[in-house]
Amino acid sequence: MRARLLVHAVLATSRSKARWIVATAAVAVAGTVTPLVIGANAASADLSGASISADAVQVTLSAPSTITRGTPTTLTATVSAAELGLPERTVQFVSRPAGTSVWQVLGSASTGVDGTTTFPVQPVDAATEFGAYYSDVAGVVQTPTATADVHVIDLKPAVPAVVAYKAPVHIAGHLLQDGSQGLASQRVAVRFRPSASAAWTATHWVTTNASGVAVTWARFTKTFQVGIQFPGAGGLAPSPLVVKTVKVRPRPATAPSGFRFPFLNPGQSTSPGSWTFDQGIDMFAQGQACGAAAKLVAVGDGTVIQTGISGFGPTAPVIHMSNGPFRGRNVYYGHTGRIYVHVGQHVRAGQLVAQIGCGRVGMSSAPHLEIGVGVPGGPPCCPGFGQTSHLMYRQLVAALRAR
């Protein structure tokens, strides 16, 4: 039996430039002709017997329309001609921020037997336009750049860092596309847990308003964590899970009379047995804490009438009380450092007033608070030694026991 190899090339030209070459071969065996493709594997597309111009080669690009902000994604490109995938073609991938004109090169990847290839993209934080094109080594063929827009889904929380015991806590999440477009009518999950090491214990489902904001509220007695996330729906990718810790201040120590214990954290005080009587009551924070680690609050409602007391330091505040057991009398805080109030300011029970001063403030040997109350109708400060300290002691003990 006799066989012969026939090889021919079809050359298509346009504008006097060589544009595409297809090499084919045929084996004639006993009068039967079987087409082959030279230079490709057995799974390659059969382009024999046809003239394919450069214009027939095209690249298509696909990518997720939305992704979670800060996550990677994958681009998929296909090189084809006459609806057949072209293998072993090198695709160039590029990107640019949405709305800009300059492409940045990402890299390249070769197509497989079906003419398709993928390219991994690093985490995306903003709306991005991706592109892909094919150019042969000789530069004879270069396809237009196929593009795909990828948008990012994000959620910005509005969660307080510190709240009062059993106070209403409003928790909000702003669901956004591309950082500015609010996504309305989407269900957002708001989860709660006692700590980072604990499992989520409760979930509130909240629907975003016209601006894309979801809001819920609750009351808490202990420090907790809240996690807010849009799980994804309707073709939109999920948002990141945003976790925030909310510190709940300890339960206020308030006596039946309404007198509020002067430490922001009553549990920080040393025991009453360690207090000493002076013009007022000398009391310490555990470990002789001071400054921002030992904050003081108003024992009741009133008006600040003085700051700075001789022997008690230049910031020591005096409050004229308008309610509680010392209504109409003046309460002073001695040996303070930073203060949060000014003369003439009205304060309410539990409001931050000052910090215990660090070092020696006034006539003092160590950081501590001396709190006392003046006599009715007396001067702004201060009572005589032991004159009213027993009254202050009773209220302090009653408040501490009421925790």
LINGIDA-V469666 format. One record per residue. N is the residue number from 1. PHI is phi in whole degrees, -180 to 180 (none if undefined). Layout:
n: [N:N]
phi: [PHI:PHI]
This chain:
n: [1:2:3:4:5:6:7:8:9:10:11:12:13:14:15:16:17:18:19:20:21:22:23:24:25:26:27:28:29:30:31:32:33:34:35:36:37:38:39:40:41:42:43:44:45:46:47:48:49:50:51:52:53:54:55:56:57:58:59:60:61:62:63:64:65:66:67:68:69:70:71:72:73:74:75:76:77:78:79:80:81:82:83:84:85:86:87:88:89:90:91:92:93:94:95:96:97:98:99:100:101:102:103:104:105:106:107:108:109:110:111:112:113:114:115:116:117:118:119:120:121:122:123:124:125:126:127:128:129:130:131:132:133:134:135:136:137:138:139:140:141:142:143:144:145:146:147:148:149:150:151:152:153:154:155:156:157:158:159:160:161:162:163:164:165:166:167:168:169:170:171:172:173:174:175:176:177:178:179:180:181:182:183:184:185:186:187:188:189:190:191:192:193:194:195:196:197:198:199:200:201:202:203:204:205:206:207:208:209:210:211:212:213:214:215:216:217:218:219:220:221:222:223:224:225:226:227:228:229:230:231:232:233:234:235:236:237:238:239:240:241:242:243:244:245:246:247:248:249:250:251:252:253:254:255:256:257:258:259:260:261:262:263:264:265:266:267:268:269:270:271:272:273:274:275:276:277:278:279:280:281:282:283:284:285:286:287:288:289:290:291:292:293:294:295:296:297:298:299:300:301:302:303:304:305:306:307:308:309:310:311:312:313:314:315:316:317:318:319:320:321:322:323:324:325:326:327:328:329:330:331:332:333:334:335:336:337:338:339:340:341:342:343:344:345:346:347:348:349:350:351:352:353:354:355:356:357:358:359:360:361:362:363:364:365:366:367:368:369:370:371:372:373:374:375:376:377:378:379:380:381:382:383:384:385:386:387:388:389:390:391:392:393:394:395:396:397:398:399:400:401:402:403]
phi: [none:-114:-125:-140:-102:-108:-125:-140:-127:-108:-114:-105:-122:-151:53:60:-128:-65:-119:-159:-127:-119:-99:-133:-144:-139:-111:-98:-127:53:83:-102:-110:-115:-72:-131:-113:-83:85:-131:-82:-66:-90:-69:-66:-90:-107:-71:74:-137:-98:-114:-83:-62:-65:-79:-82:-141:-121:-114:-130:-130:-159:-60:-72:-137:-139:-70:-56:84:-114:-77:-146:-131:-97:-125:-123:-129:-103:-144:-147:52:67:-117:-68:-105:-80:56:-105:-90:-99:-96:-112:-137:-152:-159:-59:-55:89:-108:-116:-98:-81:-117:-75:-98:154:-143:-155:-95:-74:-89:-63:-96:83:-111:-144:-123:-143:-78:-117:-64:-47:-107:-111:-149:-55:-138:-101:-105:-137:-149:-150:-120:-137:-75:-61:-78:79:-72:-112:-145:-80:-62:-81:-79:-126:-149:-93:-120:-105:-109:-107:-137:-140:-105:-86:-130:-133:-68:-83:-137:-134:-79:-59:60:-79:-65:-114:-93:-122:-133:-136:-101:-85:-131:-111:60:81:-141:-90:-70:-105:-84:58:-113:-84:-116:-93:-117:-110:-132:-155:-73:-161:-65:-89:-96:-79:-66:-107:-153:-134:-107:-99:-129:-95:-69:-84:-61:-93:89:-104:-109:-131:-142:-151:-163:-114:-136:-114:-137:-57:-149:-114:-123:-121:-121:-156:-91:-78:95:-173:58:84:-94:-71:-66:-87:-63:-82:-102:-116:-130:-100:-115:-87:-101:-64:-59:-56:-61:-98:-127:-72:-55:-75:98:-70:-98:-60:-75:-84:-58:-111:-58:-67:-80:-73:-70:-68:-55:-66:-94:-77:-128:-89:-141:-64:-124:-117:-87:-140:-118:-87:-58:70:53:-62:-153:65:-63:-85:-145:-94:-119:-124:-70:-81:-175:-76:174:-126:-73:-111:-162:-133:99:-134:-58:88:-115:108:-75:-112:-51:-89:-124:-118:-85:-79:-113:-154:80:-67:-110:-57:84:-119:-107:-109:-116:-118:-95:71:-88:-103:-66:-120:-111:-128:-140:-60:93:-80:-88:-123:-117:-53:89:-75:-60:-118:-164:-118:-66:-70:-90:79:-99:-112:67:-86:-149:-106:-163:-62:-166:-115:-111:-116:-147:-131:-77:-84:-58:74:-84:-69:-52:-162:-145:-73:-75:-60:72:-68:-129:-63:-66:-67:-65:-60:-61:-69:-63:-66:-63:-68:-67:-74:-84:-60]
